[in-house]
Amino acid sequence: MLVMILHTTIPREQRRFHNMSVHEEFCGKMLTFGTLSLVQTMIIIFSSILFLRVRVESLFIMLLFGVLSSLLFTAIVYGLAACFGNLGKAAVIFLVALQLAGSGALYPVQLDPSFYRAAYHLAPFAYSVGGFREAVGGPNMQSVFIDAIVLILMFVVTFMLGFFLKFKAQNFTRRILSDFNRTGIGQ
């Protein structure tokens, strides 16, 4: 929702942002999006525990996976939206649908079609769900460690891809958005 509400770019025509580099813009906006996402995550976790009375075996692990999941999904969503504009936002919707179906969160992954079973280990949602299950049901520290390391590595890779792609993709994105605006069917 944040990429729909907030801009992924800065107003360069304003004097204080005029000399800011593309990488500074990416990191600054990522920090804004990440902070707001972490606030949302804490509200969700604590309201689930306090108001919905969800019983959690390990609050620390619940918070750990909340933070890791929040940062990773923010990096994915913001990175795609910042690098590719509306095209990136559309890709995010596709990835969400793909991950929900193939993460094992709704029903066992063994019941999924072969495509989802093959993609299961590439979906960050699967590791987030695994971590939250460990927090609620009682932690198996080996699973917690593996899920946390995978989420951290995915965050680093995703952030670095967005960081370097932002500069490379900006001309392509501007051209696509300009053509899209000229047609009159988009914003």
KAJO-V84733 format. One record per run of one state. SS is the DSSP state (H for helix, E for strand, - for the rest). FROM is the first residue (numbers start at 0). LEN is the number of residues. Records with the same first field share a line. If there is no record, write none. Layout:
# KAJO-V84733
SS: FROM-LEN / FROM-LEN
This chain:
# KAJO-V84733
-: 0-1 / 5-9 / 17-4 / 50-8 / 84-1 / 102-6 / 111-2 / 122-1 / 137-3 / 183-4
H: 1-4 / 14-3 / 21-29 / 58-26 / 85-17 / 108-3 / 113-9 / 123-14 / 140-43
